[in-house]
């Protein structure tokens, strides 16, 4: 199973500005982000403490569902 970080890199540097791109770019640049994690709790906890913007937690919830579906 790929990590959530690997999943998010599909949005990094996208031509169209979006919250997904904003989150992916932040994840890429944040050296503390758990890049090898596949754990919902670990990533959710990290984002709760280090959220880069107000919508990041809600966006993560939505993206996590897609990540799980794609990763199976």
C-alpha positions in Angstrom: 0.0 0.0 0.0 1.3 3.4 -0.9 1.6 6.0 1.8 -0.8 8.9 2.1 2.1 11.2 1.2 2.6 9.3 -2.1 -1.1 9.5 -2.8 -1.1 13.2 -2.3 1.8 13.8 -4.7 -0.7 13.4 -7.6 -2.0 16.8 -6.7 1.4 18.6 -6.2 2.1 21.3 -8.7 -1.2 20.9 -10.5 -1.9 23.5 -13.1 -5.2 24.5 -11.6 -5.1 26.1 -8.1 -7.1 24.0 -5.7 -7.2 23.2 -2.0 -5.9 19.7 -2.9 -2.8 21.3 -4.6 -2.3 23.6 -1.6 -2.4 20.7 0.8 -0.1 18.6 -1.4 2.4 21.4 -1.8 2.4 22.0 2.0 2.9 18.2 2.7 5.8 18.1 0.3 7.5 21.1 2.0 6.8 20.1 5.6 9.8 18.0 6.8 7.9 16.9 9.8 4.9 15.3 8.0 4.8 11.5 8.5 5.6 10.8 4.8 5.7 7.0 5.2 2.5 6.7 7.1 -0.6 4.8 6.1 -2.2 5.5 9.5 -5.3 7.6 9.6 -4.8 8.5 13.3 -1.1 9.5 12.8 -1.8 11.8 9.9 -5.0 13.2 11.4 -3.3 14.0 14.7 -0.4 15.6 12.8 -2.8 17.8 10.8 -4.7 18.8 13.9 -1.5 20.2 15.5 0.1 21.6 12.3 -2.9 22.4 10.0 -1.6 24.7 7.2 -5.1 26.3 6.6 -8.6 26.2 8.0 -10.1 23.7 5.5 -7.2 21.2 5.7 -8.8 18.8 8.2 -12.1 18.6 6.3 -10.2 18.2 3.0 -8.0 15.4 4.6 -11.2 13.5 5.6 -12.5 13.7 2.0 -9.1 12.7 0.5 -8.6 9.9 3.0 -11.7 8.1 1.7 -10.4 8.3 -1.8 -7.0 7.2 -0.7 -8.4 4.1 0.9 -10.5 3.3 -2.2 -7.6 3.8 -4.6 -5.1 1.8 -2.4 -7.2 -1.4 -2.1 
